[in-house]
Amino acid sequence: MSKIPTHTLSHSNHDASFAVTSFNNAESVKAWIRAEARALGFGDCGFVSVDNPLFAKQMDALNTWLADGMHGQMAFLEQHHDKRANPALLVEGTRTIVSVRMNYLQDVPKPRTVADDELPNHDIIARYARVRDYHKVMRSRLKKLAKRIETMLPNWQGLDVGADMPFVFRPFSDSAPIFERPLADEAGLGWTGKHTLLINREAGYFFVLGELFLSLSLPEDAPVSEHCGSCFACAKVCPTDAIVAPYQLDARACISYLTIEHEGIIDEKYRRAMGNRVFGCDDCQLICPWNRYAKTTTVSDFHARHGLDNRTLLDLWQWSEDEFLSHTEGSPIRRTGYVNFLRNLAIGIGNAPFHVDNLTQLKARLGQHGDMLDEHILWAIDEQTSKEKHNA
């Protein structure tokens, strides 16, 4: 490998806090890319070869999980297994995948406390969904990172950058059949906790993940060691007991799945446990001791929008479909759809302390959106009526 000529970073006008004037090897290039990623708002990035054996290993684990039916209605997980096992099929010419994470917390929650239950008449929306859709933010910034890399290619000709081929890149964020969390684990961005989410020793795990496929050949980073020890707080705090064993999640019982991915009737056995969680659930993250190191975001798009961090259930219940579409424009909440959102709210109102307004507003919605929603409304009415009698 030949030495690369000295080059000064004059193309960037940002404060990257990384001053390199020469690139003598591939590790220097990786350090430059990592600094650029951080300057763009990413918490960190790591590098994995497209030929890494982890993809084939993950297919074995996925197939076992699917055979047990734990994916519920998420049929998309049954598809495109060829691309999951061989990500090079997604983007021809890919040689390295850059895995990135981006912090999304606006405020750091109190450590090891699930404090959201203190406001039972308010909605609980997962923190990532209170803000602008992270998928768009992530892909946009990954594209900027790729463009910055592209401008530097003439200075990296001493490396194996495929100089005889056109530069190829493509950003992803939960938008393709990719083993996103295992990839980030392999790239050293954290370790997989017992709840199956990624934990970072310096940043907890209130962050989202993305990938940048590149035609550059760069050395892989090493995974980090696991630091959960004997702690199993995430499973103990789960309202619906969805974490059935260490590193094994039954999505069919997970509140995030039930409120976002599940279509139709939610089994009555889960409804009381759902409380006032109307889109997603952060409980297994909030309880984790590693979140004492959680970091707030540097990305303005990750500030709460439309007061979604502090709205009452009845306030949201009264939204028309047009209002729902308006207030969730550019938001992950759009994914659940209007009627399913009302379904989740009905359960939340049923679980709230009794108030005559709850009964009045529930009854006003009956017969407007079909039998599925009516079933949940009638359940909520029964719950409120029972509390009224108990309080009398």
C-alpha positions in Angstrom: 0.0 0.0 0.0 1.6 3.3 -1.1 1.7 6.4 1.0 -1.0 8.9 0.3 0.1 12.5 -0.4 -0.4 15.1 2.3 -3.8 16.9 2.0 -5.3 19.7 4.1 -9.0 19.5 5.0 -10.0 22.8 3.3 -13.3 21.6 2.0 -15.2 21.7 5.3 -16.3 24.9 7.0 -17.6 23.1 10.1 -15.9 22.6 13.5 -15.0 18.9 13.2 -12.6 18.9 16.1 -10.4 16.6 14.1 -7.4 18.1 12.3 -5.7 15.6 10.0 -3.3 16.8 7.3 -2.3 13.5 5.9 -3.8 10.1 5.2 -1.1 7.4 5.5 -3.4 4.4 5.7 -6.9 3.2 5.8 -7.3 3.8 9.5 -6.6 7.5 8.9 -9.3 7.6 6.3 -11.7 5.9 8.8 -10.8 8.5 11.4 -11.6 11.2 9.0 -15.0 9.7 8.1 -15.8 9.2 11.8 -15.0 12.9 12.4 -17.2 14.0 9.5 -20.0 11.8 10.7 -19.9 13.4 14.2 -19.8 16.9 12.6 -23.0 16.0 10.8 -24.8 15.1 14.1 -24.1 11.4 14.4 -23.0 10.0 17.8 -20.5 7.7 16.2 -20.0 5.3 13.3 -18.3 1.9 12.7 -17.2 -0.1 9.7 -18.2 -3.6 8.7 -17.3 -5.6 5.5 -20.2 -6.6 3.3 -18.7 -10.1 3.4 -18.8 -10.4 7.2 -20.2 -13.8 8.3 -22.6 -12.2 10.7 -25.3 -11.9 8.1 -25.5 -15.7 7.5 -25.5 -16.3 11.3 -28.3 -13.9 11.8 -30.4 -15.6 9.2 -30.3 -18.8 11.4 -31.5 -16.8 14.4 -34.2 -15.0 12.4 -35.6 -18.2 10.9 -35.9 -19.8 14.4 -37.7 -16.7 15.6 -40.0 -16.7 12.6 -40.8 -20.4 13.0 -41.9 -19.7 16.6 -44.3 -17.0 15.2 -43.0 -14.3 17.4 -43.1 -11.7 14.6 -46.8 -11.5 14.7 -48.2 -9.7 11.6 -44.8 -8.4 10.5 -44.9 -10.5 7.3 -42.1 -8.3 5.7 -39.7 -10.1 8.0 -40.4 -13.3 6.0 -39.3 -11.7 2.8 -36.1 -10.9 1.0 -34.0 -13.3 2.9 -31.4 -13.4 0.1 -30.6 -9.7 0.7 -30.6 -10.1 4.4 -28.0 -12.9 4.2 -26.0 -11.1 1.5 -26.4 -7.3 1.7 -24.2 -6.8 -1.4 -27.3 -7.7 -3.4 -28.9 -4.5 -2.2 -26.4 -2.2 -3.8 -24.1 -3.6 -6.4 -20.5 -2.8 -5.8 -20.8 -2.4 -2.1 -17.7 -3.4 -0.2 -18.1 -1.6 3.2 -21.1 -0.7 5.3 -20.8 2.3 7.6 -23.1 1.8 10.6 -24.1 5.0 12.4 -26.1 6.0 15.5 -27.8 9.3 16.2 -28.9 10.4 19.6 -32.5 11.6 19.7 -33.2 12.6 23.4 -34.3 16.2 23.9 -34.1 15.8 27.7 -32.4 13.0 29.6 -35.0 11.1 31.7 -34.4 10.3 35.4 -32.3 7.2 35.5 -33.9 3.8 36.3 -37.4 5.4 36.6 -40.4 4.8 34.4 -41.9 8.2 35.2 -44.3 8.3 32.3 -47.0 6.6 34.4 -47.3 9.7 36.6 -49.6 11.4 34.2 -52.4 8.8 33.5 -54.6 11.3 31.6 -51.9 12.2 29.2 -50.6 10.2 26.2 -47.3 8.3 26.2 -45.7 8.4 22.9 -42.2 6.8 22.5 -39.6 9.5 22.5 -38.3 8.8 19.0 -41.8 9.4 17.6 -42.4 12.8 19.2 -40.1 14.4 16.7 -39.5 14.6 13.0 -39.4 11.2 11.3 -35.8 10.2 12.0 -35.7 8.0 8.8 -35.6 11.2 6.6 -33.2 13.0 8.8 -30.8 10.0 8.9 -30.8 9.3 5.2 -30.3 13.0 4.4 -27.3 13.3 6.6 -25.9 10.0 5.4 -26.1 11.3 1.9 -24.2 14.4 2.9 -21.5 12.2 4.5 -21.2 10.2 1.3 -20.8 13.4 -0.8 -18.1 14.5 1.5 -16.3 11.2 1.1 -16.7 11.5 -2.6 -14.9 14.8 -2.7 -11.9 13.2 -0.9 -11.5 10.2 -3.2 -8.8 11.8 -5.4 -6.6 12.1 -2.3 -7.0 8.4 -1.3 -5.7 6.7 -4.4 -3.1 4.9 -2.4 -5.9 3.0 -0.7 -8.1 0.2 -2.1 -10.9 2.5 -3.1 -11.8 0.9 -6.4 -10.3 3.7 -8.4 -11.0 1.8 -11.6 -14.8 1.8 -10.8 -17.4 4.5 -10.3 -18.0 5.5 -6.6 -21.1 3.8 -5.3 -23.1 4.7 -2.2 -26.6 4.4 -0.8 -28.0 5.5 2.6 -30.5 3.4 4.6 -32.4 3.8 7.8 -34.9 1.0 8.6 -35.8 1.1 4.9 -34.4 -2.2 3.5 -34.0 -5.8 4.6 -30.9 -5.2 6.7 -29.9 -6.7 10.0 -29.5 -3.2 11.4 -29.0 -3.8 15.1 -26.6 -6.8 14.7 -24.7 -4.8 12.1 -24.3 -1.9 14.6 -23.2 -4.5 17.2 -20.6 -5.9 14.9 -19.4 -2.4 14.1 -18.6 -1.7 17.7 -21.4 0.8 18.3 -22.6 -1.1 21.4 -23.7 -4.5 22.5 -27.1 -6.2 22.3 -28.9 -6.0 25.6 -31.2 -8.7 27.0 -34.2 -6.8 25.6 -32.7 -7.1 22.1 -31.9 -3.4 21.8 -28.4 -1.9 21.4 -26.7 -0.4 24.4 -23.7 2.0 24.2 -21.5 2.3 27.3 -21.0 6.0 26.8 -24.5 7.0 25.6 -27.1 4.6 26.9 -29.4 3.7 24.0 -31.8 6.4 23.2 -30.4 6.6 19.7 -31.5 5.5 16.2 -29.4 3.6 13.6 -28.6 4.0 10.0 -26.3 2.5 7.3 -24.2 3.9 4.5 -23.3 1.4 1.8 -20.0 2.3 0.1 -17.9 0.9 -2.7 -14.7 1.6 -0.7 -12.9 -1.3 1.0 -12.0 -0.3 4.6 -10.9 -2.3 7.6 -13.6 -3.5 9.9 -14.0 -2.3 13.5 -14.2 -4.8 16.4 -17.3 -5.5 18.4 -17.4 -4.4 22.0 -17.9 -6.6 25.0 -21.3 -7.1 26.7 -21.9 -5.3 30.0 -25.4 -6.4 31.1 -24.1 -8.8 33.7 -26.8 -10.3 35.8 -29.2 -7.4 35.4 -32.6 -8.3 33.9 -34.5 -5.1 34.9 -35.7 -4.7 31.3 -37.7 -7.9 31.4 -39.0 -7.3 34.9 -40.4 -3.8 34.0 -42.0 -4.8 30.7 -45.8 -4.3 31.3 -46.8 -7.2 29.0 -43.9 -9.6 29.7 -42.8 -9.5 26.1 -39.1 -10.3 27.0 -39.7 -14.0 27.4 -36.0 -14.9 28.0 -32.6 -13.1 27.8 -32.2 -11.8 24.2 -35.6 -13.1 23.1 -38.5 -10.8 22.5 -42.0 -12.0 21.6 -43.2 -9.1 19.4 -46.8 -10.2 19.7 -46.8 -9.0 23.3 -44.6 -5.9 22.9 -46.5 -2.6 23.3 -44.4 -1.1 20.5 -45.6 -3.8 18.2 -49.2 -3.7 19.4 -49.6 0.1 19.0 -47.7 0.5 15.8 -47.5 -2.7 13.7 -50.6 -4.7 14.8 -53.7 -4.3 12.7 -57.1 -4.8 14.1 -58.2 -6.0 17.5 -55.7 -5.9 20.4 -56.2 -8.9 22.7 -58.0 -7.9 25.8 -55.3 -9.6 28.0 -52.9 -6.8 27.0 -55.1 -3.8 27.3 -54.8 -2.9 31.0 -51.1 -3.4 30.9 -50.8 -0.9 28.0 -51.9 1.9 30.3 -51.8 5.2 28.4 -49.1 4.2 25.9 -50.6 5.1 22.6 -47.6 4.8 20.3 -44.6 2.7 21.3 -43.1 2.1 24.7 -39.8 3.2 26.3 -40.0 1.3 29.6 -37.3 -1.3 28.9 -35.0 1.6 27.9 -35.9 3.9 30.8 -35.2 1.3 33.4 -31.7 0.4 32.1 -28.9 1.6 34.4 -26.7 2.4 31.4 -29.0 5.3 30.6 -27.3 7.4 33.3 -24.9 8.1 30.4 -27.6 9.0 27.9 -26.8 12.0 25.7 -29.1 14.7 24.4 -29.4 15.3 20.7 -27.5 18.0 18.7 -30.1 17.7 15.9 -32.8 20.3 16.0 -35.2 18.0 14.1 -35.3 15.8 17.2 -37.1 18.3 19.3 -40.7 17.4 20.2 -43.3 18.7 17.7 -47.0 19.6 18.2 -46.7 19.2 22.0 -46.7 15.4 21.5 -44.6 15.1 24.7 -47.5 16.6 26.8 -51.0 16.1 25.3 -54.0 14.7 27.1 -55.7 11.6 25.8 -59.0 13.4 25.2 -57.2 16.2 23.3 -55.8 13.6 20.8 -59.1 11.7 20.9 -60.9 14.7 19.4 -58.6 15.0 16.4 -60.4 14.6 13.1 -58.6 12.5 10.5 -57.5 15.7 8.8 -56.1 17.0 12.0 -54.3 13.7 12.6 -52.7 13.9 9.2 -51.8 17.5 9.7 -50.2 17.0 13.1 -48.4 13.9 12.2 -46.9 15.2 8.9 -43.3 14.1 8.8 -43.8 12.0 11.9 -43.4 8.3 12.5 -46.9 8.3 14.0 -48.4 8.3 10.5 -47.4 4.6 10.3 -50.1 3.4 12.6 -52.9 5.1 10.7 -55.8 7.2 12.1 -58.2 4.4 13.1 -55.5 2.3 14.9 -54.4 5.5 16.6 -57.9 6.0 17.9 -57.9 2.3 19.0 -54.8 2.9 21.0 -56.3 6.1 22.5 -59.5 4.3 23.4 -57.5 1.8 25.5 -55.6 4.6 27.1 -58.8 6.4 28.0 -60.3 3.2 29.4 -57.2 2.9 31.6 -57.3 6.5 32.8 -58.9 7.4 36.2 -62.7 7.8 35.9 -64.0 11.1 34.7 -67.4 11.8 33.2 -65.8 13.5 30.2 -64.1 10.2 29.4 -67.4 8.5 29.1 -69.0 11.3 27.1 -66.2 11.5 24.6 -65.9 7.7 24.2 -69.7 7.4 23.5 -69.5 10.2 20.9 -67.2 8.1 18.7 -69.3 5.0 18.6 -70.4 3.9 15.2 -68.1 6.3 13.3 -65.2 4.1 12.3 -66.3 0.5 12.2 -66.7 -2.6 14.4 -63.0 -2.9 15.3 -62.8 0.5 16.9 -66.2 0.1 18.5 -65.0 -3.0 20.3 -62.2 -1.0 22.0 -64.5 1.9 22.7 -67.0 -0.4 24.4 -64.2 -2.0 26.4 -63.0 1.4 27.5 -66.6 2.5 28.5 -66.9 -0.7 30.6 -63.6 0.1 32.3 -64.6 3.7 33.0 -68.1 2.6 34.3 -66.5 0.1 36.6 -64.3 2.7 38.1 -67.3 5.1 38.5 -69.1 2.4 40.5 -66.0 1.7 42.5 -65.6 5.3 43.4 -69.3 5.8 44.3 
